[in-house]
Amino acid sequence: METVAALKRQHWHPHLMARGGVEAHGGEVVTAAAGAGVRVVERPLPQPGVPGLLRVLEELHEVDVVSLRSPLDSDSCGVLFRGSAVVLANSGREPFGLVGLETMDVDGVACTGCSGKDSAVPGRNALVLETNDLQEFLRLFGALHTQAQWERALRRTARRMARHDAWPQIMRHLVFPRLDS
């Protein structure tokens, strides 16, 4: 939420789509958003899939954050990830993982913290933050969107990497060992 508030102060017009769980942390995030001057609405999808997602997006005006209260299917996630300026996958609670790779796989721009370095190469296939300093994100985000050629190259490289390198490694190192236990 601090990132959305910082983008607003920089005169960007951020629209964050969030899909959280029912844990207490979700309430903490909404409270923090209100304290930072970020406008949040909660919405269920009026119908499943991409049509429902698009209806929610069409109805939103003067909102900074939409907290989706319905699950998203893979097609809807793909629409969001590819259409986003950047997908923040740098949570302090969850490391970069499937969300970042799914973003890369559909030509999206993933932004990760230090936890994503195994699959995220700074400036080549993702934005990689070294610190929790908002200025670092704002600098990278601003540079990406003033250099269209870099953004296109980053999206292409991310997709190639996700398709050819990352998924087999994820399966080998994370999924297969769990199946053996």
Helices and strands as residue ranges (DSSP letters): H 2-9, E 16-18, H 24-35, E 40-43, H 49-58, E 65-68, H 74-83, E 87-89, H 98-105, E 110-112, G 114-116, E 127-128, H 134-146, H 148-161, I 162-166, H 167-170, I 171-175, H 176-180
